[in-house]
Amino acid sequence: MKQYDYITLSKALGIILVVVGHFTSTVYMPAYYIEMKNLIFSFHMPLFMVLSGFLFQMSLRSKPDKISLLPFLKKKFNRLMVPYFFISALIALLNFALGFFMPVKRSVDWRYLVEILYTNVGGSAVFLWFVYTLFVIFAISILCMRSKGGIFILGTLSLLLYFIPLPQIFYLSFVHSFIVYFWGGMLLFLLTDRPKKHYSVSYSLIALLVLVLAYLIRESVPVGFTKQILNLICGFAGSYMVICVAYISQDKSKWLMALGKYSAYIYLLHMAGVYMVRVVFEKIVIFTPVCYGIALVAAVIAGLLIPLLVTKNIIYRNKALTFLMGGK
């Protein structure tokens, strides 16, 4: 196994949690799923920000001030923003067509198309917030890291932004909530030159305990400073727990490597499989916890396998599609 294969496995575990958390029926959801989904949501996207920050810091082994700004931003734009606009356009076309036959969460008009450029249009495209937000965070981070003491500057900015509400334009409201996790991932890379000392079963159990306690306390705390701190604890504790589990199991989970490798494609395409299973589930009209559990398993399988098959058999065989989906 390569030195940082456990990061790829962490992506795999994270993307499974994403798919599990996105099987939300508008008709029926049992109490156990709602609670599980809320717990997952407390840390699954912070996890991907931590992993992105980790890999970003790993890429800065050479002096960061030597990295050319425009080529870096161009690379990230192609990797993130091109698929953001491509998937947004596909969803807009689908919603526009479906609007002739059935109600859609949001109708497609000129305002919808303009808003794609700078804010979250919601509906079926709501999950794309992460892609746009990550690009903005990369841009802020590379600008900070090109300065002397860049990681200190970025950390100070991240902590300040976390407690300062920002407008939704250009996804700044998401940047305010998530850039601190990106910075935390950078610190994690710097602190884990010897992973065996930092990732273990005992540490993962401690992280799980901290996550659960913070989550339970958070549920009874009103919106405010304390809740923000508890959100932060949930995000970091859950992320660290997943990374520990990935490190411990990396020699036994070769099949997960494919999920981690294709996690970006799965994220962009998973809703197709999840949505198909959700439609079937809602048409069957057998709303019991057991039936929902069976449908959830089916949705997870479809949400993972369909993107894998589409990526390997369609996207990678077409250069234009590969580019539009962010490249290999």
Disulfide bonds with the S-S distance in Angstrom:
none
